Amino acid sequence: MSARDAAPRVVVTGATGAVGRHVTRALARRGPVRSLVRDASKARRLELPGETVVGDYRDGPALKRALAGAEAVFVVTANPLRPQDDAQILDAARAAGVRKAVKLSWLAVADPSANDLIARWNRQSEQMLHTSGLAWTVLRMRTPMSNTLSWASSIREESVVRALDGNARTACVDPRDVAEAAVRALTEAGHEGVTYALTGPEPIGAREQTEILARVVGRPLAFEELTAEQALARWSARLPGAVAEALLEAAQRRRAGDSCEVGDDLGRLIGRPPGTFASWAADHAAAFS
Ligand SMILES: NC(=O)c1ccc[n+]([C@@H]2O[C@H](COP(=O)([O-])OP(=O)(O)OC[C@H]3O[C@@H](n4cnc5c(N)ncnc54)[C@H](OP(=O)(O)O)[C@@H]3O)[C@@H](O)[C@H]2O)c1
């Protein structure tokens, strides 16, 4: 038996992330899967199935071990100040004989007016993928619904949601649907050289999301709108300043209505209508209650 016969067909990077965890779980239901994680305890907490290789994207030997014998890799990077991460994953994949890479990106890349650091970095990462020599698919995602989990502690402890621009809508998407699309792109033929725009079924704002979450937890929730300065201060407390500034630029575009468009790529890929925020929230009630 060759190394390839024994290895999982697909390797998942970013397997502890919002989409990657669901990709790993879905692949494990179909057969063996291997994940690269930098935090083994987080992988255990999430009960990630399959084989786990522990390592950072800067750790060449770990990347080599993770990718050995695989045919396809799910590429997720998260640091706009480290464009090398994508190059390192793709170089290691090519060296390991991996044939296909499916990359999680951001739908703002499609907007020519989006020129913030995060959009530029995702554009550059997509470009690296195009020239990687691997068969590629790009999944450009709109905001994942799971971002609202950052409200969970203030909902639980103070019955309040604090967010910027309560009325700015975005066609946010269930990360489980994005994961289902990723599994199709990773395991089926016919997606090579294609860029998909993945949105949820309707644009929705933070105030409406708060009302839905209030129904889910069964009590009223207040909505307190943050000023741009307050939002920037919160982001700057946990992110590099340049990334916090980029998030503010993205919020300005969202306020202008640029994130409302609902596409049909996701429904076509997964063969059913994408899930609503109400159904995502109901499934995650425990986190908010
Ligand atoms: N979040 C959004 O609102 C959003 C919206 C649309 C598109 N996107 C795009 O989606 C992609 C993922 O972004 P995200 O921030 O949302 O991801 P995420 O869900 O936070 O997942 C990132 C994953 O990558 C892992 N990771 C990050 N740096 C690593 C490193 N140096 N070595 C090994 N693993 C590493 C993380 O591990 P840990 O769990 O240990 O941190 C995590 O598993 C980006 O291209 C982003 O632009 C994001």
The ligand as an SDF file (V2000), in Angstrom:
LIG
                    3D

 48 52  0  0  0  0  0  0  0  0999 V2000
  -14.5970   36.5180   10.2590 N   0  0  0  0  0  0  0  0  0  0  0  0
  -15.2340   37.2030    9.3150 C   0  0  0  0  0  0  0  0  0  0  0  0
  -16.0450   38.0860    9.5970 O   0  0  0  0  0  0  0  0  0  0  0  0
  -14.9860   36.8730    7.8590 C   0  0  0  0  0  0  0  0  0  0  0  0
  -15.9320   37.2830    6.9120 C   0  0  0  0  0  0  0  0  0  0  0  0
  -15.7430   36.9180    5.5670 C   0  0  0  0  0  0  0  0  0  0  0  0
  -14.5700   36.2820    5.1800 C   0  0  0  0  0  0  0  0  0  0  0  0
  -13.6330   35.9710    6.1410 N   0  0  0  0  0  0  0  0  0  0  0  0
  -12.3810   35.3450    5.6810 C   0  0  0  0  0  0  0  0  0  0  0  0
  -12.2980   34.0230    6.1650 O   0  0  0  0  0  0  0  0  0  0  0  0
  -10.9260   33.6800    6.3300 C   0  0  0  0  0  0  0  0  0  0  0  0
  -10.7260   33.1700    7.7510 C   0  0  0  0  0  0  0  0  0  0  0  0
  -10.7980   34.2640    8.6510 O   0  0  0  0  0  0  0  0  0  0  0  0
  -11.3440   34.1950   10.1280 P   0  0  0  0  0  0  0  0  0  0  0  0
  -10.5350   35.1850   10.8960 O   0  0  0  0  0  0  0  0  0  0  0  0
  -12.8060   34.3570   10.1500 O   0  0  0  0  0  0  0  0  0  0  0  0
  -10.9870   32.7110   10.5200 O   0  0  0  0  0  0  0  0  0  0  0  0
  -11.3560   31.8420   11.8040 P   0  0  0  0  0  0  0  0  0  0  0  0
  -12.7340   31.3390   11.7550 O   0  0  0  0  0  0  0  0  0  0  0  0
  -10.9320   32.6110   13.0260 O   0  0  0  0  0  0  0  0  0  0  0  0
  -10.3630   30.6280   11.5680 O   0  0  0  0  0  0  0  0  0  0  0  0
   -8.9830   30.8090   11.4330 C   0  0  0  0  0  0  0  0  0  0  0  0
   -8.3520   29.4470   11.6320 C   0  0  0  0  0  0  0  0  0  0  0  0
   -6.9880   29.4940   11.2260 O   0  0  0  0  0  0  0  0  0  0  0  0
   -6.1800   29.0860   12.3230 C   0  0  0  0  0  0  0  0  0  0  0  0
   -4.9320   29.8130   12.2420 N   0  0  0  0  0  0  0  0  0  0  0  0
   -4.7710   31.1430   12.1530 C   0  0  0  0  0  0  0  0  0  0  0  0
   -3.4640   31.4610   12.0770 N   0  0  0  0  0  0  0  0  0  0  0  0
   -2.7920   30.2860   12.1500 C   0  0  0  0  0  0  0  0  0  0  0  0
   -1.4220   29.9520   12.1220 C   0  0  0  0  0  0  0  0  0  0  0  0
   -0.4620   30.8970   12.0310 N   0  0  0  0  0  0  0  0  0  0  0  0
   -1.0740   28.6510   12.1940 N   0  0  0  0  0  0  0  0  0  0  0  0
   -2.0280   27.6730   12.2880 C   0  0  0  0  0  0  0  0  0  0  0  0
   -3.3600   27.9450   12.3100 N   0  0  0  0  0  0  0  0  0  0  0  0
   -3.7160   29.2360   12.2470 C   0  0  0  0  0  0  0  0  0  0  0  0
   -6.9840   29.4440   13.5560 C   0  0  0  0  0  0  0  0  0  0  0  0
   -6.5040   28.7290   14.6810 O   0  0  0  0  0  0  0  0  0  0  0  0
   -6.9370   29.1550   16.1870 P   0  0  0  0  0  0  0  0  0  0  0  0
   -8.3230   28.5850   16.3780 O   0  0  0  0  0  0  0  0  0  0  0  0
   -5.9110   28.5140   17.0290 O   0  0  0  0  0  0  0  0  0  0  0  0
   -6.9250   30.6660   16.2230 O   0  0  0  0  0  0  0  0  0  0  0  0
   -8.3540   29.0010   13.1020 C   0  0  0  0  0  0  0  0  0  0  0  0
   -8.4950   27.6140   13.1380 O   0  0  0  0  0  0  0  0  0  0  0  0
  -10.1180   34.9370    6.0170 C   0  0  0  0  0  0  0  0  0  0  0  0
   -9.6790   34.9080    4.6930 O   0  0  0  0  0  0  0  0  0  0  0  0
  -11.1430   36.0440    6.2300 C   0  0  0  0  0  0  0  0  0  0  0  0
  -10.8430   37.2400    5.5400 O   0  0  0  0  0  0  0  0  0  0  0  0
  -13.8270   36.2210    7.4690 C   0  0  0  0  0  0  0  0  0  0  0  0
  1  2  1  0
  2  3  2  0
  2  4  1  0
  4  5  1  0
  4 48  2  0
  5  6  2  0
  6  7  1  0
  7  8  2  0
  8  9  1  0
  8 48  1  0
  9 10  1  0
  9 46  1  0
 10 11  1  0
 11 12  1  0
 11 44  1  0
 12 13  1  0
 13 14  1  0
 14 15  2  0
 14 16  1  0
 14 17  1  0
 17 18  1  0
 18 19  2  0
 18 20  1  0
 18 21  1  0
 21 22  1  0
 22 23  1  0
 23 24  1  0
 23 42  1  0
 24 25  1  0
 25 26  1  0
 25 36  1  0
 26 27  1  0
 26 35  1  0
 27 28  2  0
 28 29  1  0
 29 30  1  0
 29 35  2  0
 30 31  1  0
 30 32  2  0
 32 33  1  0
 33 34  2  0
 34 35  1  0
 36 37  1  0
 36 42  1  0
 37 38  1  0
 38 39  2  0
 38 40  1  0
 38 41  1  0
 42 43  1  0
 44 45  1  0
 44 46  1  0
 46 47  1  0
M  CHG  2   8   1  16  -1
M  END
$$$$
